[in-house]
Amino acid sequence: MNDLTRGERLQIMLAQEELEALDSWRFQRRMPSRAAAVRELLKRGLAAEGFDVAQGGSKSQDFGVTGKSSAMGQNKTVSGE
């Protein structure tokens, strides 16, 4: 994302465990901010998974950072890869 005139704000709520995982990942990679880390993770996730669409009827709580994601039909946990 080279466009520095970002016009949209995205606000998310994270559990303490999710925030700690994000911060650990960010600090290991010397990312300048949480926002930069989230953008990088989104970019990597989209590149790795393509542009899959969530199943209809999914709720926000179905998408966790550190736990299972039932909305995408995956039972993976986040690892240090």
N, C-alpha and C positions, 0 to 999 in steps of 0.2 A: 504494500500500500504506500505509494509515493505521494498521494494527495494529502497535503498538510492542512487543507481547509475542510476538515471533517465537520459536517453539519448536523450529524445525528448523535444523540446521546443514548447510550445503552446502560441501563442500571440493572444490576443483578444482586441477589442476596446469596451469601455463602455461609455455610456452617463453619464453625471454627476450624474443624479438621480440613475442610476444603481450602480455606484461606491460608492455613499453614502449609498445605501442599503447594499452593500457588506461589507463596512467598519463598519457599525452599527452592522451587524450580527457578524462580526469577533470580534469586541471589546466586545460585550456582552458575548461572549464565550471565551474570552482571547486567541484567536488564535494568534500564533506567527508571522504570515505574511499573506498577501493577497493570496499568492500562496497556503499556507496551507488551508486557508478558501475555496478557489475555489476547491481544491482537495476534501475536506470534503463535500462540497455541491454536487459535481459530484458523489461522492460515495453514498450519501444519495438519490440523484435523481435517480440514476440507481437502487438502492435497492428498492425504492418506486414504480418506474414505470416499472421495468424490463428492457429489452434491446430492447425497441421499436425502430423501424426504421422510420425515417422521411419520409413523402410522397415525391415521386419523384418530381423534379422541384422546391424544396424549396430553398429559398435564405437565406443568413445569416441574413438579416434584418427581416426575419420572426420569429426569435428566440430572444426574449427580456428577460431580467431578471426581470423587474418590471411590464411589461405590458402583453398584450395578445400574445399568441403564435398560430398563424394560421396554422403553418406547421404541428403541431401534432393534429390539429383538436380540440384543447382545448381553452376554453374561460375563463380561470382562471387568477386571479391576485395573486401575491405573498403576503402572509400574514405573520404575526409574529408567525406562528405555529412552 
